[in-house]
Structure formats: C-alpha cells, structure tokens
Amino acid sequence: MQLLPIPAFTDNYIWALHDARRALVVDPGEADGVLQWLKQQGLQLDTILVTHHHADHTGGVAALRRVTGARVIGPTEEPMPEPLQRVGDGDVVTVLGRPFHVMRVPGHTAGHIAFFCPNLDGTPLLFCGDTLFSGGCGRLFEGTPAQMLTSLDHLSALPEDTQVCCTHEYTLANLKFAQAVEPLNAELAAYVVRCQQRRAQNFPTLPSSIRVEKQINPFLRSREAAVREAAATHDPLAAADDVSVFATLRAWKNDFR
C-alpha cells in the first residue's frame, strides 16, 4: 500500500492511499488534482473518506463521485454532499481490504470524525482531518474547549507509532507557537530543524506520528507543568483546571503571530 499527500489550494493535503490498482482519497476539497493523479498512476478511485463538512474538504466530492463512481463515506452528524454512507463513533468500514475505525472527534466542527486503521502493512494510520495538526490543533469553530481536549485525548491514546495524516501544511507556523509555549523543549527544537529542512526542499512535513506529537505539540501537552505555567503567565486570570488551561492555549494561538 502506498500513502501520499496530493497538494490542493494553498496548504491543503488530500491524502491518497492505493494498492497499485484501486485508491482511496480523504477530504478532497477539489477534484482536478485527484483526477489528474489517478490518470497518471492508472488507478481506479474506490472510496472517498470525509472527516467534516468544510468546503475545502468536500468541494471535490460530487465531481469525483460523478466521474469515477467512487463510494463516499462521511460523518453522521454533518451536512454532506449526498448520497453517501454515513458513519459514527465505533463504526468500522473496510476500504481496500483494510478496516478503518471511525472516531468521533468534535471540536473543530460539531460532528467531526477521524478514521483509524490499526494495521496498514505493519503501521497504524490515522486520517484526522482538522482535529490534530503537527504541533497544533484545529480552531474551535463549532465545538468547545472541553470537546476538543477530549477528542485530542482520544487521539493521543492511539499507538505511538501511528502515522498522523493531517490535512494542512501548518506545521512551521504551529511550531513557532509551540516554541513560544515551551522554549526549553529540546525535542521540539530538534523537530523544528527537521521540518524546516523538509520545507526548504519542498517536501511535506507530514505524516507525523502520535509519538512525535506527544513530545512537541502543546495541545497534547496541556497537562505538562511547563505548558500550564506558560498558559498561566500568558493569562494570569485563567483558571488552572485542565479545560481552562487548554482554552487559554487555544485562545493564545488564535491571536499569535
């Protein structure tokens, strides 16, 4: 099985997985790039997975379904381009012969889901949409800090070697914020250098891994003493419970430049 990101728009990735005959794509915000890639590779699009309703993740679904006949699988609780197979938390769908477990991860949107494959040729794989980014997390457009913290807790509990396939190349901007929160984090400093080198060569920084994110991502580290202290320094009036610390971090990031 081959995994790769198809660039779209300014900084989106449409993740693609194929077995040299059939392919799946995740969150296709546009169709032309996917159709071009399918033609170049001689592949048939089998399935489209959708994590949430935003247009930069769904805009290409109708055209791809019309041209290829691919089935579409998306969240139960969100408006989606019909027709599709709707799935919710705990459901399991088989795609290209592999089981993908559906996880409900609200926060960025109210009904956001992720797809987790426990064993893709020996390595777990996560398609997490806009819930988890490398070094960051999605903005809270429809959900609450408590929901997003719970969602990220569920993702961080996955096996540490899980490949994390985020849908935006936000990594360097996220890491700039992460270093403002934890300037003494040595793992973070080393990761910044690696990601800068990859972007300088025009390579994606992704996929990441759960192991890496637990070491460098302030939103997965919001219970760490150094992160809590940074949040309290940024907003001395914020409460010190877990949700309030997370909410302070998210609000800080929203205005960070």
C-alpha positions in Angstrom: 0.0 0.0 0.0 1.3 3.4 -0.9 0.4 6.6 1.0 0.9 10.1 -0.3 -0.5 13.6 0.0 -1.9 15.4 -3.1 -1.4 19.1 -2.6 -4.5 21.3 -3.1 -5.2 25.0 -2.7 -2.6 26.9 -0.8 -1.8 24.5 2.0 -4.3 21.6 1.9 -3.4 17.9 1.5 -5.7 15.4 0.0 -4.4 12.1 1.4 -4.4 9.2 -1.0 -3.8 5.5 -0.4 -3.5 2.9 -3.2 -2.6 -0.7 -3.8 -1.4 -0.1 -7.4 -5.0 -0.8 -8.7 -7.5 1.0 -6.5 -7.3 4.1 -4.5 -9.0 6.0 -1.7 -8.7 9.7 -1.1 -9.5 11.7 2.1 -11.2 15.1 2.2 -11.0 16.1 -1.5 -11.6 19.8 -1.5 -11.1 19.9 -5.2 -11.4 17.2 -7.9 -9.0 18.2 -10.7 -5.7 17.3 -8.9 -7.1 14.0 -7.8 -8.4 13.1 -11.3 -5.0 14.0 -12.8 -3.2 11.9 -10.3 -5.5 8.9 -10.9 -4.9 9.2 -14.6 -1.1 9.5 -14.2 -1.0 6.4 -11.9 -3.5 4.3 -13.8 -5.7 3.9 -10.7 -9.4 3.5 -10.1 -10.9 5.6 -7.3 -12.7 3.2 -5.0 -13.6 5.3 -1.9 -13.7 8.8 -0.7 -13.5 9.4 3.1 -14.7 12.7 4.5 -13.9 13.9 8.1 -16.1 17.0 8.2 -18.2 19.4 6.2 -16.0 22.3 5.4 -15.8 23.2 1.7 -12.0 22.8 1.4 -12.6 19.1 2.4 -15.8 18.4 0.4 -15.7 20.6 -2.6 -14.4 17.9 -5.0 -16.6 15.1 -3.7 -19.5 15.4 -6.1 -17.3 15.6 -9.2 -15.2 12.7 -8.2 -18.2 10.6 -7.5 -19.7 11.5 -10.8 -16.6 10.8 -12.8 -15.3 7.7 -11.0 -18.4 6.2 -9.4 -16.5 6.0 -6.0 -18.5 5.4 -2.9 -18.4 8.2 -0.3 -18.2 7.7 3.5 -18.7 10.6 5.9 -19.9 11.7 9.3 -23.4 11.0 10.5 -23.9 14.4 12.2 -22.8 16.8 9.5 -24.2 18.2 6.2 -22.6 16.3 3.4 -22.8 16.0 -0.4 -25.4 13.3 -0.9 -25.5 10.4 -1.5 -23.0 8.8 0.9 -22.6 6.2 3.6 -22.9 7.9 6.9 -20.8 6.6 9.8 -20.4 7.4 13.5 -18.3 6.7 16.5 -17.3 3.0 16.8 -18.3 2.1 13.3 -15.8 0.1 11.2 -15.6 0.4 7.4 -13.5 -1.8 5.1 -11.6 0.1 2.4 -9.1 -1.5 0.1 -9.3 -4.6 2.3 -8.3 -2.8 5.4 -10.5 -1.9 8.4 -10.9 1.7 9.3 -12.3 2.5 12.7 -14.4 5.7 13.0 -13.7 8.0 15.9 -16.0 10.9 16.8 -13.7 13.9 17.5 -15.8 17.1 17.8 -14.3 20.5 18.4 -13.3 21.9 15.1 -16.8 21.1 13.9 -19.7 19.6 15.8 -19.7 16.2 14.1 -16.0 15.8 13.0 -14.8 12.2 12.7 -11.4 10.6 12.2 -10.5 7.3 10.5 -8.0 4.9 12.2 -6.5 1.8 10.6 -4.8 -0.3 13.3 -2.5 -2.1 10.9 -1.6 -0.8 7.4 1.3 -3.1 6.4 2.5 -3.1 10.0 1.9 0.5 10.9 -1.2 2.2 12.3 -2.6 5.0 10.3 -4.8 8.0 11.2 -6.7 10.4 9.0 -7.6 13.1 11.4 -8.9 15.9 9.2 -8.6 19.3 11.0 -8.7 18.0 14.6 -5.0 17.4 15.1 -2.2 19.2 13.2 1.5 18.7 13.7 2.3 21.0 16.5 -1.2 22.2 16.8 -5.0 21.5 16.6 -7.9 22.9 14.7 -9.7 26.1 15.6 -12.9 25.7 17.6 -15.5 26.8 15.0 -18.4 24.8 16.4 -17.2 22.9 19.4 -16.0 23.7 22.9 -12.5 23.5 24.5 -13.8 20.6 26.6 -14.8 18.7 23.5 -11.6 19.4 21.7 -9.5 18.4 24.7 -11.4 15.1 25.0 -11.0 14.5 21.2 -7.3 15.0 21.4 -7.1 12.8 24.5 -8.7 10.0 22.4 -6.2 10.5 19.5 -3.2 10.7 21.8 -4.2 7.4 23.3 -3.6 5.7 19.9 -0.4 3.6 19.5 2.6 5.9 19.4 3.8 4.7 16.0 0.5 5.8 14.4 1.1 7.8 11.3 -0.8 11.1 11.7 -2.1 12.4 8.4 -3.2 16.0 8.9 -4.9 17.9 6.1 -3.0 21.2 6.2 0.7 22.2 5.9 0.5 24.3 9.0 3.5 22.8 10.8 6.1 25.6 10.8 3.6 28.2 12.0 2.3 25.8 14.7 5.9 25.1 15.8 6.6 28.8 16.1 3.7 29.0 18.7 4.8 25.7 20.3 8.3 27.2 21.0 6.7 30.3 22.5 4.9 28.0 24.9 7.9 25.6 25.6 11.1 27.4 24.6 13.2 24.8 26.5 11.7 21.7 24.9 14.7 20.0 23.3 12.6 17.6 21.3 10.6 20.5 19.9 13.8 22.4 18.9 15.1 19.4 17.0 11.8 18.8 15.3 11.7 22.4 14.1 15.0 22.0 12.4 13.9 18.7 10.7 10.7 20.4 9.4 12.5 23.5 8.2 14.8 21.3 6.2 11.9 19.4 4.7 10.1 22.5 3.7 13.3 24.1 2.2 13.4 21.1 -0.1 9.6 21.4 -0.9 8.8 18.2 0.9 5.8 17.8 3.2 6.4 17.8 7.0 3.7 15.1 7.2 2.8 12.5 8.2 3.7 13.0 11.8 3.3 10.4 14.5 1.5 10.2 17.8 4.9 9.8 19.5 6.2 13.0 18.0 3.1 15.0 18.7 3.1 13.9 22.4 6.7 15.3 22.6 6.2 18.6 20.8 2.5 19.6 20.5 1.4 22.0 23.3 -2.3 20.9 22.8 -1.4 17.3 23.6 0.9 18.5 26.4 -1.5 20.9 28.1 -1.3 19.0 31.4 2.5 19.3 31.4 3.9 21.6 34.1 5.8 23.8 31.7 2.8 24.2 29.5 0.5 25.0 32.4 3.0 27.6 33.6 3.2 29.2 30.2 -0.6 29.4 30.0 -0.8 31.0 33.5 1.9 33.5 32.5 0.0 34.4 29.3 -3.3 34.9 31.2 -2.9 35.1 34.9 -6.7 35.3 35.3 -7.4 32.0 33.7 -8.4 29.1 35.9 -5.9 26.2 36.4 -8.2 23.2 35.6 -7.4 21.1 32.5 -10.1 22.6 30.3 -9.3 26.2 31.2 -5.6 25.7 30.5 -6.5 24.2 27.1 -8.9 27.0 26.4 -6.2 29.6 27.3 -3.7 27.9 24.9 -6.3 27.8 22.1 -7.2 31.5 22.6 -3.5 32.4 22.7 -2.8 30.6 19.5 -5.8 32.2 17.7 -4.1 35.6 18.1 -0.5 34.5 17.8 1.6 35.9 15.0 
